[in-house]
Amino acid sequence: MPVAVVKLGSSIVAEESGELRLSVIARIVEEVAALHREGVDVVVVTSGAIARGMHLLGMGARPAVVEDLQAASAVGQGRLYRTYDELLRERGIQTAQVLLTFFDMSARTHYLNARRTLQKLLEWRIVPVINENDTTTTDEISFGDNDFLAAQVAVLVAADLLVLLTDTEGVYTADPRTAAGAELVEEVADPEELSDLQIGHAPSPLGSGGMRSKVVAAEMASAAGIGTVIGSGLVPGVLARAWGGEPAGTHFAPQAVRQSSFKLWLKYAKPSHGTVTVDAGAARALREGGTSLLPVGIVEVRGGFDAGDAVDVRDGSSAIGKGICNYSAAELRQVMGMKSSEVREVLPRATEEAVHRDYFVLA
């Protein structure tokens, strides 16, 4: 069956006071139910647990301390899910609560387990309601208002469409709150088209994202061949229009050359633990030839990492990509600049490639 992933940002789920926008959530849930009745499997990714907890605890502003955010989320998480569960059950649809962390996305085994669970829920025609597990995550490894999480989920379930609902109608040529001449960008064939625009990072008072995180999420999904729409959750009928291919905000076309789910996971989800700098010849071969990286082309190793960790690969002035290294940082420092025959004398059991081309993705 076709699959749609629908993400509701904090500004859609809650007022600035933290009180739930029940009428907005109920309308969007009705649109989700309408798609479900048409035979579309729908996954809901929601923000708002912290906002809900803040309101219940009488907090006037979003906390700055991680422990306070986690505690507020613990209070609000169950109440928020219950809202979706009750609204969908009223429409004859079973739901399942799924809480994920960055670790679940960055650890390959956890990533595949999450995929299998979500696929089974959709097979059973259950609507998963997903949120980040704020109670156990930290500010260093959290998703930007769940935009990145939504894109990862879309890739996980091989979605046909990702819809990111926010409180603006899409991506503008400038900030519409401050620039009178800002125009809505209705179609993006290639995310590079947006490189010259001043797309902000500023989140809503209750959120942690901003338009920049939505654009990055759309770039990730479109690279996987998933069409993405950034649109306003405050406008009725947005889901039906987005699914029907009608104007519904800013549409990111799926890219013709699709990256594998593994390379998308590597590029966006697996954290880097060090940096490897290469010479001009290796840089050219990686960028243009799709080759593996050998120790002979490495001129500098930074950081402390183990074999199997991801490392950023640079040519000194710019990023080339990211790859899974077959050597630890200490081993790589021993053999960098050496030819393969010399490497075997120092590390007899080492593989020839420092980073194999199958485990490398361009930036």
C-alpha positions, 0 to 999 in steps of 0.5 A: 500500500502507499505510505504517507508520513505526516509530521506536526510541529510544536507550533501546530500542536500547541499554542505559545502557552503550551495549551494543545490546539485541540481543534487543529489536531482534530482536523488534521487527524480527520484528514489522516483518517480520510487518507487511511480510509482511501487505503493509504498507510499513514505514520504520524510524527508529532512534536509537542510533548515538552510543550504539553508538559510545560502547560500542565506544570504551569511553566511560563517559558521553555526550560533551558536546562536539559533535565527540565526539558526531559522532565517536562516531556515525561509529564506531557508525552503520555497525555499528548499520545492519548489525544491522538489515540482517542481522536483516531479511535473515534474514527475506527483506527487503532494506533501505536505509540513509538518513541525513538532516539537519535541512538535508535537511528545511529545504531544500524541494528536498532535502525533495522529493528525500528524498520521491522516494527513500523512495517509490521504495524502498517501491515496491521493497518495501525497508525504509528504515532511517533515522537522523540524519546525526550526523556532519555535523549540529550541536547547534543543528540536530539532531532530538530523539532522532529523534522530529521526524525520524520525524514528518517521515518519516511526513509525507514518505511519507504514512504511515497510522501512526507508532509512537514506541517508548520505554522507557515505556508512553506519556504519563502525567498526571505523571512515573511515576518520581516521582509514584505516582498518575500515570496512562497517557493512552490516547487523545488526540483533540486535543494541546491536551488535554495542555497542562496536564500536566507532560510532561518534557524529560529524556532517557535517559542515552544519548538526546537527546529526552524525552517532550516531543519525542515529544508534539510529533512526535505533534502534527505527525503527527496534524496531517497526518492520521496516527495516532500511538502512543507506546508501549513497545518493551520490551513484545512485540506492540506493533506489531501492536496499534498497527497493529490499533487495539488499546491499545498506549500513548498513541494520538493521533488523526489530526486532522479538519482536515489541514494540507498537507505544505508547511505542516507543513514550514514550521511544523516544519522550515524555520527562522526567520531573524527576527521581524515584529511586526504591529498588532492589525488585522493580527493579527486578520486573520491569525488569523481571516480567513486573509489575507495580511500586507501591509507596512501592518500591520507595526510592527517587524522584527527580525533579518537575513533575505533574501527567501524566508526564514521569519520568525516573526509576532507581535502583540507578546505572543504568536506568530501564526504563521510565513511565508515573507517576500517582502522582505529585512529591510532592505526590510521596514524601509523599507516597514513601515507603508506602504500598497501604493501607497506601497510601490510608490513605494519598491520598484517591483518589490516584491510587494504581500504581505509574506507571502502567505497560501499561505506562512503557517501559524498557530502 
